[in-house]
Amino acid sequence: LINCVDLEWAIGLNRCLLKIVGLWPEKNKEQRKEFLSKIRLLFNIFTLIFVLTIPALVSLIRVWGDMILMIDNLQYTLPLLITTLKVFIMWYKKGALSPLVNMIVKDWMKVKMEEERNVMLRQAKIIRLLAMCGGLMILCTLLVTVCSFLLGRTLRLVTNLTDPDGKPLPIQTYYLHDVSTSPKYEITYLIQIISLTLSGVSYTAVDNFLGLLILHICGQMENLYLRLLNLGKDPNFQAVLKYNVKDHVRLIRSIKVIDNTFNLMLLGLLLLFSILFCLHGFLIINVVNRGGKLSFMQFILYLSASVCVLMHMCLYCAVGELLVTQSEKLHRATYEYVWYTLEPKAAKNLTLIMLRAKKPFNITAGRIFPMTMSTFCNLLKTSAGYVSVLLANRD
């Protein structure tokens, strides 16, 4: 019973968010619930592509050449493109991700020591906190958007080119029908709100699911590390070592599946961060040094968006760094083990873990860049270098 409660506490919030948009990678045994899940997924994809992404891209073509309006468009269009990529990856890789979900369930349900349970709960607490922060951001954005509509104000740049008759929508889009007349404007506004909410849930939920997988594996690696430290205290050395070797191989395979599934998504996120950070830097410097069309609240909005993107990218790299750190601890534990107190044949078997642990675990962006804090710092320096060039040439 305790294991069931722990499992629900650990993955319940992430599962709920992904089920809302039909992306939870576990086949439902009830046909009716599985059918409803597919309907939610199709509705999410339809609104994401045809209500938001395509109209936003058309609007980008219409404002091409006006840098301020282009940045106003791209700060929504680029995340929408990345969200579309995330949704299709989760849908296409559902079969590969389902065994990982089953692995998490089995790890929580099996009998374990209190120390191992505490390690897993500590990692799950981080995921729950990130999921709640993501949900809070979506709720705050929704409240600000609805309140601005009720008060007749907007934080976006409003021009006759993108918003005829001065009736702005939540994001810069262009539709074939006339949205400036009532009730078409109100209906389109409501549909955009619903679509933006679903896209925000999709964006956040996929990130949280990736964090759930990685931090769970980090917890399992921590438990494996503790078992290796206490390996010599167990009288049945060979059986315990065999179990630990199998567990280590299982974790290695899980990391490979995660990297194969999400490396393209992480590459897209890396590009999103670098582009948006440079665009926002250009806009802020342009407004500060040369004056611009932005109000103070719009300036704060862009500054907040830059910080948000910065922190989001930092979290990806921090989780990847934690994975590398845990794998290095395993490597160190095997080499620091008092093997000289064992029989030669028993000590020789430790090389199985030594060889496996020699190469650190990591997730990559496009199988090119390892997601570590070193990568984050290099990316930040490159982006900041672009901004510094703008400062040097502001005159």
N, C-alpha and C positions, 0 to 999 in steps of 0.2 A: 504493500500500500504506500509506504514511504517513497519507494522508487517511482511509482506512478505519479505521485504528487510532485516529486522533483522533476520528472520528465516534462510534465505539463507546465511547470513554472519556468523551465529552461527554454522550451521551444514554442510554448503556446502563443505568445505575442507575434513571433515571426510567422508562424503558421497561419494565424488569423489574417495578417496583412497580405500574405501571398494568396490566400484563398479568396480574398475580396476581388482580386484581379485574375483569378483562375490560374495561378502559376505555381501552386504548391506541388512539388515534383513527387507525388505519391498517388498511385492509382487508387481511386475510391472503389470499394467493393460493391457499394450500392449504385446501380445503374442510373437512378434518378439524380443522385448527388453528382455523379461523374458527368452527366449530361448538363446539369446546371453550371458546373465548373467550366465546361467548354463554352457555354453560352456567355458566361462572364468574360472569358478570355477573348472571344470573338468581338464582343462589345467594346472591350478595352482596346483591342487592336484597331477596330474601325474608328473609334473616336480619336485615338492617338494619331492615326495617319491622315484621315480625311477631314477631321474637324480642326486639328491643330497644325500638324507638320506641313502638309501640302499647302494650305492657305498661308502659313508663315513664310514658306519658301517663295511663293508667288509674290508676297509682299516685299520680300528681300530683293527680288528682281526689280520691283517698281521703285524702290528707294536707292538702288545702286548708284553710287557716286557721292551721296551725302553721308559722310563718315559717321556723324552723330546718330542719324537715323539707322544706319546699318548696324552700329553697335547696340542700339536699342532693340533691334530685331534679333541679332545674333545671340544676345544673352538668354533668349528663350529658345531660339531655333536649334542651337547646338545641343543644349540639354535634351530637347525633344528627340533629336536624331540619336543621341546616345541612349535615351530611354527606349526607343524603338529597337535598337540593337540589343539591349538587355532583354527585352521581352521575347524577341525571336531566339536568342541564345537559350533562355530558360525553357522555351517551348521545344526547341529542337533537341536539347540535351536532357530532356526529362528522363529518358531511359537510363542515362548514365548517372544522373543525380539521385534517382530513387534508391539505389543500393546504399548511397552515403547516408540518406535519411534513415534507412533501416539499421545501418551501423550505429547511428547516434541513439536510436531507440534501444538497441541491444546493450549498448554500453551503459545506459542509465538503468536498465532493468536487471542487469546481472548483479550478483552478490559482490560487494566490494568493501574494503576497509573504510573506516570513518575518515581517515586522512585522505584517501583517494576521493571520497565523496565531497569533502570540503574543497579540494582542488577543482573539481568539476563545477561545483556551485559558484566558486569565485570567477571562473571564466564565463559561466552563464549569466552572472550578475552584470558583467561588462556588456554583454550582448543585449540584455534587457534594457540597460540604461541607454545604449545607442538607439535601440528601437523606439523607446519612449521619446528621446530627443528628436528623432526623425518625424514621429507622429506629431509632436508639438510644433515643429517647424511648419508642417503641412497645415495644421489647424490655424496657426497664426497668420500664414499667408492667405488662407481662405477668409479669415475674419477681416483682414485688412482690405482684401479685394471687395468683399460684400459691403463693408462700411463705406468704402470710397464710392461705390455705386449709389448707395442710399444717400450719401451727402453730395452727390453730383461732382465729385472730384476724382482726379487720377494722378498717379505718380509717373505715368508714362509721358513721353514727348508727343504732343498732339499737334498735328499739322493737317492741312487740307488734303495733302497727298495720301496720307494713311488713314485719316479719320474724317470722312466727309460729314459736313453739318456739325462738326465738333462733338460727335458722339463716340468716344473711344471705347473699345472693347478691352478686356483684361490684357491681351497680348496683341501685338501688331500682326494682323492677318488681312487677307483679301479674299472675299467670296464673290461668286458670280451673281448672287442675288443682292438686292439693295437692303442693307442692314440699318440704314439710317431712319427708316420709318417705323412707327409703332404698329403692331406688336412684334415685328420681325427683330427689331433691335433687342428687346427684352428677352425674346426666346433664344436668340443667338448668344446673348450674354450668359443666360442660364446654362446653355449647352456647353459653352466654353468653361464655365466654372466647374461643371461636372467632369468634363474631360481633363481639365488641369488637376483636379483632385485625384482622379484615377491615375494620371501620368505621374503625379507626385508620389502616390502610394507605390506604384510600380518601381520608380527610381529608387526610393528608400528601401522598399522591401527586398529587392534583389541585392542591394549592398549589405543589408542586415543578414541575409541568408548566406552570403559569402563570408561575412564575419563569423556567423554561427558555425560554419564548417571549419574554418581555420582555427578559431579559438577552442572549439571542441577538440580538435586534433592536438592543439598545444596543451590542453589539459591532459589528454591521454599520454602525450610525450612526457609531461611532468610526472605522471604516475609511473610510467616506465622507468624514468630516472630514479624515482624513489625505490622501486623494486630492485633495480641494479645495485643501488647502494647497500641494500639489505640482502643481497643474493647469498652471501657467505653464511648468513645466519640460518638459512633453511637447510634442514638435513637432507632433503631430496633435491640436491643441487641440479642434477641432469634434467629432471622433469620441469623444474622452475625455469631453468635456462632455455629449454625448448619452447616453453610457453612465451617467454619474453622475446625470443627470436621471431616467432610467428607473429606476435603483436607488432613488432617493429616492421616486419615486412608488410603487414596490413596497413600501417600508417603511411609507409612509403607509397604504396599503390593508391591510397586515398589522395595523397598530395598530387600525384601524377594526374589523376582524374580531374581534380580541381583546376590544376594548371591548364590542362587540355581544354577544359570547358570555358574558363574565364579569361584566358590570356588575351584574346582579341578584345574583349570588353575592357580590360584594364589598359590596353594600348589606346583605345578610344578615349578613356577617361584621362589618360596622360596628355593626349592631344587637346582635349577639352580644357583641361586646367591651364596648359601653356597658352592657348589662344585667348581664352577669356581673361586670364591675368594680364596679358599684354594689351588687349583691347581696353580693359578697364583702366589700366595704367595710362594709356594714351589719352583716354577721355578725361580722367581726373586731372592730368597735367595740363591738357588743353584748356580745361575750364579754369584752373587756378592761375595759369600764366597769361592766358590770352582772353579770358572771359568767354562765356558761351551761353547756350540757350537753357542750361539746366538751372532749376530752382534749388534752393538749399535742401529740400526734402528729397529731390531727385538725386542730388549729389550724395546724400547719405545713403540712399537706396543702392547706388552703384558701389559705394565704398563697402557697404554691408555684404553685397553680393560677392565682392572680391575676397573679403575675409571668409565668407562661407565656403567658397570654392577652395581657398587655401587650406582651411581646416579639414575639409572633406578629403583632399588629396593627402594631407598629413596622416589622417586616420588609416587610409589604405596602406601607406608605407610603414606606419607604426605596427600594424598587424603583421605585415610581411616580415618586419624586423624581429618581432617576437617569435615568429616561426623559426627564423634562422638561429636566434639565441637558444631556443629550446633544443634544436637539433645539435648545436655545439655542446650543450650540457650533456647530452647522451654520449657524444664522442669522448668528452672529457671523463665521464663516469667510467667508461670501459677501460680507458688507459690508466686511470688512477686506482683501479680495482687491485686488491692485493692478490694478484694471480700467483705469486710465488709461494703462497700457502696452500695451493691446490696441487692435486696430482697432475702430472704432465698432460695426460689425455683430457682431463677436465679443463685445464687452463687453455689448451689448444682450441677448445670449442668457443672461447670468448672472441676469437678472431672473426667469427661470423658476424657479430654485432659491430666489431671494430671496423671491418671493411665496409659495412653498410652505412655506418655513421660517419665515415670519413668525408663524404660529400654532404654539405649542409642542405637541408630542405629549403626551398624558396618557391614563391609564385612569381611569375614574370608577366611583363606587359609585351604581348606579341612574341614571347619566347626570345626577347632581345634584352629588355631592361629588367633586372631583378627589382622587385618592389621592396626596397629597403629605405631607411632614413638617409643613406648616402645618395641614393637616386633622387629622393625628394630635395635634398640640399642642392644637388647639381642642377636640377630643374629650376629651382627657385633662383639660383645664381644666374642661370641663363636668361630667365624671364626678367629678372631685375636688371640685368645688363642692357636689355632692350629699353627698359624704362629710363635707365641712366643716359642712354644715347639721346633719348627725347629731351631729357633735361639739359644736356649739353648743347643741344641745337634748338632750344626753345625760341631763340631770337631769330 
